[in-house]
């Protein structure tokens, strides 16, 4: 069974290795490309006040890598008393490489799960920094504001459709990890191929214009995506 992985370049290898080990044939063509954004003067001024923030949330491993690179230029030692929040294991692993102790949801690995973290419940007069791409869900920021927090969101990269996306011939299943990825490739995929969607929200977007089978993974993590596939034959 041949599987197409659509993660951005540089983020696909662990999943492809796991697919091969599980008995599948894996191919890769990124749906999106990640383009870092310049760190503006306004962004630097926010980062210089990092010690004033109750929590810093990283929406992805890319956000963590780029944001922490910018922060490290200003903070030779990390400020104390800050909650460093990661959306999932890959993001948490990136934080760990910077010698930070990330807090991560035990399950769910999405905005809803992050919002259940104990440190995000009582937020009156507290500041929260969100490090992310230039687009994405507003649920996290809106909910934190409703809980009394002052929220600052900084974009560190943009996601752009990959103009060279071409589905590999013979792929029976395609792995889609975000709504944005789906929108970038939907018109280029054969209608009959199966899709593994990372969560119900992504699956709902795919179902709007895909006639083939859709299987919903518990999360975008490698083991959950593989678990949603039919068994290899």
NORMO-V832909 format. One record per backbone hydrogen bond with DSSP energy under -0.5 kcal/mol. CO is the residue of the C=O (numbers start at 1). NH is the residue of the N-H. If there is no record, write none. Layout:
BEGIN
CO,NH
CO,NH
END
This chain:
BEGIN
1,25
2,172
2,173
3,5
3,27
4,175
5,29
6,31
6,32
8,11
12,16
13,17
14,18
15,19
16,20
17,21
18,22
19,24
20,23
24,26
25,3
27,5
31,162
33,35
33,160
34,36
35,158
38,40
40,44
41,45
42,46
43,47
44,48
45,49
46,49
47,50
49,52
50,53
54,83
55,129
56,85
57,59
57,131
58,87
60,64
61,65
62,66
63,67
64,68
65,69
66,70
67,71
68,72
69,73
70,74
71,74
71,75
79,82
82,84
83,56
83,85
84,103
85,58
86,105
88,92
89,93
90,94
91,95
92,96
93,97
94,98
95,98
95,100
96,99
100,102
103,86
107,109
110,114
111,115
112,116
113,116
114,117
117,120
118,121
121,123
123,126
126,150
127,54
127,55
128,152
129,57
129,131
130,132
130,154
131,59
132,156
132,157
138,142
139,143
140,144
141,145
142,146
143,147
144,149
145,148
147,123
148,125
149,151
150,128
152,130
154,132
156,37
157,134
158,35
158,160
160,33
161,163
162,165
168,171
172,194
173,4
174,176
174,196
175,6
176,198
178,182
179,183
180,184
181,185
182,185
182,186
185,188
185,189
186,189
190,193
191,212
194,174
195,197
195,215
196,176
197,199
197,217
199,203
200,204
201,205
202,206
203,207
204,208
205,208
206,209
206,210
213,195
215,197
215,217
217,199
221,225
222,226
223,227
224,228
226,229
END
